[in-house]
Amino acid sequence: MSIQQMQQQLIDNISTISDENILKMLDEEVSYYLRHREDLSKLLSEEDYKELTMLAKEPIDKNTMSLDEFNSIMDRAIHF
């Protein structure tokens, strides 16, 4: 999905919301992001910022495991 398609999808979804509290929350989140989006690049080294950006762009499924896998690993660690 392109950036423009994602933007349009968000606009379409937001336009269906009639709950004032949810709209305020979304406005606060977007406003905060727009005001602070450059802050991390100033606080982190260039290398750390690039790594963080790369990690944020990775597919979510790449670093996940099922609850059963997690429990199995924890059981083995506890009984080791």
C-alpha positions, 0 to 999 in steps of 0.5 A, a space after each residue: 500500500 502506498 503512502 497516499 493510499 494509507 493516508 486516504 484510508 486513515 482519512 476515510 476511517 477518521 471521517 466515520 468517527 463521531 465520538 468526540 473523545 476519540 477524535 480529540 485523542 487522535 488529534 493529540 497523538 497526531 499533533 504530538 507526533 508532528 511537533 516532536 518527530 525530529 526530537 529523536 534524531 537530535 537525541 540519538 547518535 546517527 547510528 542509533 537513529 538509523 537502527 531505530 528507524 530500520 527496526 520500526 520499518 520491519 514487519 511486525 510478524 518478524 520478531 513475534 512468537 506465539 504465547 505457547 512458544 513463549 510459555 515453553 521457553 519460560 518453562 525450560 528456563 525455569 526448570 534449567 
